[in-house]
Amino acid sequence: MSAQPQADLRPSLRILPLHPDWLPQVLEIERRAYEFPWSENIFRDCIKAGYSAWVLSDAREAVNGYAFMSMAAGESHVLNLCVDDAYRQRGYGRLMLLHLMRIARAANMTIVLLEVRRSNKAALKLYESEGFQRLGLRKGYYPAKEGREDAFVLGYDIV
């Protein structure tokens, strides 16, 4: 059985359901963070599909990070979790991840799944520190400068 994830939000931070008015800030963070960012249409499709979509907001109402997760048939899938470069290494990614894990547990999901670039050592360290296990490898899953990059499939057993 997996440990119960816990996180204490700093007083000035709030995790809120994503409002479409925040989409320009989300898109800006996405474009700065990734060489191959999601398009605005992908974000809009996720919102339209009713995926669990959240922002990490500070006292200035600025978006510091965001996360998207789908849930179906007992499985939750973290689709995108990103923290603005200016706010990395402060535990914000962990706060968002733990929030998604609580949402999945509350929705009676049995597992949280995600893919992560093989080269993304910081993300791997975060996920594995929270109990995620490597379940497999998706060859050529992500676009890369020179071809494609493999992704690790990670899972966290909720039950």
C-alpha positions in Angstrom: 0.0 0.0 0.0 1.3 3.5 -0.9 1.9 6.2 1.7 -0.7 9.0 1.9 0.7 12.1 0.2 0.7 15.2 2.2 1.5 18.9 1.3 1.2 22.1 3.1 0.5 25.1 0.9 2.4 28.2 1.7 -0.1 30.9 2.9 0.3 33.0 -0.2 -0.2 30.1 -2.6 -3.5 28.6 -3.7 -4.3 25.7 -6.1 -7.4 26.7 -8.0 -9.5 25.2 -10.8 -8.2 26.6 -14.0 -10.3 29.4 -15.3 -10.2 30.1 -19.1 -9.0 33.7 -18.3 -5.7 32.2 -17.0 -5.0 30.4 -20.3 -2.7 33.1 -21.7 -0.5 32.8 -18.6 -0.5 29.0 -18.8 0.4 29.2 -22.5 3.3 31.6 -21.8 4.7 29.3 -19.1 4.3 26.3 -21.5 6.1 28.1 -24.3 9.0 29.1 -22.1 9.3 25.6 -20.5 9.2 23.3 -23.5 10.9 23.2 -26.8 7.8 21.4 -28.2 4.9 23.0 -26.2 1.3 22.1 -26.2 -0.8 24.3 -28.5 -3.6 26.5 -27.3 -6.0 24.1 -29.0 -4.7 21.1 -26.9 -5.3 23.1 -23.7 -8.8 24.1 -24.8 -9.6 20.5 -25.8 -8.5 19.3 -22.3 -10.8 22.0 -20.7 -13.7 21.1 -23.0 -13.2 17.4 -22.2 -13.6 18.2 -18.5 -10.2 17.1 -17.5 -9.0 18.0 -14.0 -7.2 21.3 -14.6 -5.5 23.4 -11.9 -3.3 26.4 -11.5 -1.0 27.4 -8.7 -1.6 31.0 -8.0 0.1 33.5 -5.7 -1.2 36.5 -3.8 -0.8 38.6 -7.0 -3.2 36.3 -8.8 -0.3 35.3 -11.1 -0.1 31.7 -12.4 3.0 30.0 -11.1 2.2 26.6 -12.4 -0.5 24.3 -13.8 -1.5 20.7 -14.0 -3.9 18.7 -16.2 -5.1 15.1 -15.4 -7.6 12.8 -17.0 -9.5 10.2 -15.0 -11.4 7.2 -16.4 -12.0 3.6 -15.7 -10.2 3.7 -12.3 -7.0 5.3 -13.8 -5.8 8.8 -13.6 -3.3 10.1 -16.0 -1.2 13.2 -15.4 -1.1 14.9 -18.8 0.9 18.0 -18.1 2.4 19.4 -14.9 4.6 22.5 -15.2 6.0 25.2 -13.0 7.1 28.6 -14.3 10.9 28.7 -14.6 11.1 31.6 -12.1 9.4 29.4 -9.4 11.2 26.1 -9.8 13.2 24.5 -7.0 10.7 25.8 -4.4 8.5 22.7 -4.0 5.7 24.0 -6.2 5.8 21.0 -8.6 5.5 18.7 -5.6 2.5 20.7 -4.3 0.8 20.3 -7.7 1.6 16.6 -7.9 0.3 15.9 -4.4 -2.8 17.9 -5.2 -3.4 15.7 -8.3 -2.8 12.6 -6.2 -5.4 13.7 -3.6 -7.9 14.4 -6.4 -7.3 10.9 -7.9 -7.7 9.3 -4.5 -11.0 11.2 -3.8 -12.3 10.1 -7.2 -11.6 6.5 -6.2 -8.9 6.0 -8.9 -6.6 3.0 -8.3 -3.5 4.3 -10.0 -1.9 7.6 -11.2 0.0 7.2 -14.4 2.3 9.6 -16.3 5.0 9.8 -18.9 8.3 11.7 -18.4 11.2 12.3 -20.8 14.0 10.0 -20.1 16.3 13.0 -19.9 14.2 14.9 -17.4 16.2 14.0 -14.3 14.5 16.6 -12.1 11.0 15.4 -12.8 12.1 11.7 -12.4 13.6 12.6 -9.0 10.4 14.3 -7.9 8.0 11.5 -9.1 10.2 8.7 -7.6 10.5 10.6 -4.3 6.7 10.5 -4.0 6.5 6.8 -4.6 6.1 6.5 -8.4 7.5 3.4 -9.9 8.9 2.9 -13.4 6.4 0.7 -15.3 7.8 0.7 -18.8 9.4 2.7 -21.6 7.6 4.3 -24.6 10.1 4.4 -27.4 10.2 7.7 -29.4 7.3 9.1 -27.4 8.4 12.8 -27.3 9.6 15.0 -30.2 13.2 16.1 -29.8 15.7 18.3 -31.6 17.1 15.3 -33.4 14.3 12.8 -33.9 12.4 11.4 -30.9 13.0 10.8 -27.2 11.9 7.9 -25.1 9.6 8.4 -22.1 9.4 6.4 -18.9 5.9 5.4 -17.9 5.6 5.9 -14.2 2.8 4.7 -11.9 1.6 5.3 -8.3 -0.6 2.7 -6.9 -3.3 4.5 -4.8 -4.9 1.4 -3.3 
